[in-house]
Amino acid sequence: MVRTFDVTVEREGRWWVFEIPELGTGGQAASLNEVDHEAQGVAAMWLDVPPSEVAVTVSVQGAEALLDEWAAAGREEAEARLAQARAAERRRAVVAQLRAQRYSAPDVGRVLGISPQRVYQIEKRKAS
């Protein structure tokens, strides 16, 4: 049976120092990528079991504000994609309305300040 332990890690100088609170022990690693392996080894040694019987879940301390900022940027990016999609749909609707009034592609382009090729691109996107 595999036991899973929560591991907290933070940067101290040039080392990543980790704690396994449930076992009251910890250790260090030279890189963040090594923390999982090192913590698993420490926990296995502490419990006197093979490393295959131990799993760890690592959380980095001290980066919470930056993680919040990263998540906020992701939300803003998603909102921007939605706004861009809505704007594109509105532009397609304008082109379609002008074409329904029998404007040629060059005429639509002239009215909207875009090339006839762009008019055709906008129409093609609606069709697909």
N, C-alpha and C positions, 0 to 999 in steps of 0.2 A: 504494500500500500504506500502510495506517495504522499508525503506530508508537504504542504506548502507553507512557506513563511514569508511574511512581509518584511522587506528590507528597506531601510531608509539610507540614503547616501547623500553626501555633500562634499563639495570641493574644499580641501584644506591644503593650501600651498600647491605643491605639484602632485598631490595624491588625492584619490577619491576614497574617503573614509566612510565605511558602512557599518550599520548596526542591525542586529537581528534582535529586536526587543523581546520577543517571546522566549528567546534562549538566553538573554542577558549577555550576549557576546557580539563580536563584530570583527572587523579587519580593514584592510585597505587594498587598493588596486591602483595600478599606474594609469589605467584608462577606464573610462566609463563602460566601454564594451567588455572589460574584464570583470566587472563587478558581479554579474550574474554567476559566472563560473566560480569565482573566488568565494562568494557568499554561499553557494551551494556546497562547495568543498568544506568550508568552515562548519556549516550546519551538519553535514554528514559526519565530520570528525567529532563534533560535539555530541552527536547522538550515537556514535559508533555504529553507523549503518553505511551501506554503499551509497555513493552520490546519486545513483539512479533512483533512490528512494526519497530524494529531497528535491523540491522545486522552490523557486523563489520568485516573488513579485517585487520588483525594484521601483521605488519612487524617489525622484531627485528632489531634495529639499533646497529651498532658496531660489527656485525658479518659478514660483507660483505666479508672481505678477507678470512675468514674461509670458508664461503659458496663457494667462488671461488675455494679454495683448494679442497673442497669436490667434486665439479663438475669436476675438473681436474682429481681427483682420479677415478671418475666414467668413464671418457673418457678413461683413461689409462686401466682400468679394461676391458672395452669393446674391446679395441684394443688387449689386451692380449688374450681374448677369441677368437677373430678372428684369431690371430696368432697361437694359439693352435689348432684350427680347421684346418687351412691350413697345419700345421705340421703333424697332424694326417692323413690327406688325402694323403700327400706325402709318409708317412710310409706305408699306405695301398697300394699305387701304387707300391712301391718297393716290398712288399710281393707278390702282384699279379703278377708282372713281373717275379719274381723268380719262383713262382709256375707255371707260364705259360711255363717256361723253364724246367719243369718237376722235379724241386727240391721238395723233400719230406718236410713235416713240420719240422722234426728234422734237415734236411739239411739247410733249410732256417734259423732256429733258430741258428744253428752253425755259419753260414755265418754272421748273424746280431748280434750275441751275446745275443740272447734272448732265452727263453725256447720254446719248441714246443707248449706248452699250450698257450703261448703269441701269437704265430703265429696264432693258431686257433681263439683266441679272436679277433685279428685284422681282420681276414677273416670274422668272424661272424658279426662284426660291419659294414663291408662293405655290407654284405647281408641284414642287417636290415635297 
